[in-house]
Amino acid sequence: MESRLDKETSDKVSFITYIIPKFADAYKMNIQGAFFYLKKYGGWDFLNEHWWALHTDNPFWAVRDMFEICRQNGGLR
């Protein structure tokens, strides 16, 4: 029995696994720390909801948008 993700889900997973390390690098965090930071301050929900728009932008701006959401929700980095 072979299980395959549909294209949209596959694209979403690919983008998320690409952008979280970019976020971690930009803010001098390890990947696990970045994930938990995003979860705590709303960046994860933002990423999941808006990944389609974020993936069309320059990674710098996508990371910046995620940072801004976290900052608005109490994140300090």
C-alpha positions, 0 to 999 in steps of 0.5 A, spaced: 500 500 500 503 506 497 501 513 500 502 519 497 501 526 499 497 530 494 501 536 490 499 542 495 500 538 501 507 536 498 508 543 496 506 546 503 511 541 507 517 542 502 516 550 504 515 549 511 521 544 511 525 550 507 523 556 511 524 554 518 531 553 518 532 560 514 528 563 520 532 559 525 539 562 521 536 569 521 535 569 528 541 565 531 536 559 533 537 552 532 531 549 528 528 546 534 528 552 538 525 556 532 520 551 531 518 552 539 518 559 538 514 560 532 509 555 536 509 559 542 508 566 539 503 565 533 508 564 527 506 557 526 499 558 525 501 564 521 505 560 517 500 554 516 495 559 514 499 563 509 504 559 506 502 559 499 503 567 499 509 566 503 512 561 498 511 566 492 515 571 496 523 572 497 525 568 503 528 574 507 521 577 507 517 571 509 522 570 515 521 577 516 513 577 516 514 571 521 518 575 525 513 580 525 507 576 527 511 573 533 513 580 535 506 582 535 504 576 540 510 577 545 516 574 542 522 578 543 527 576 538 
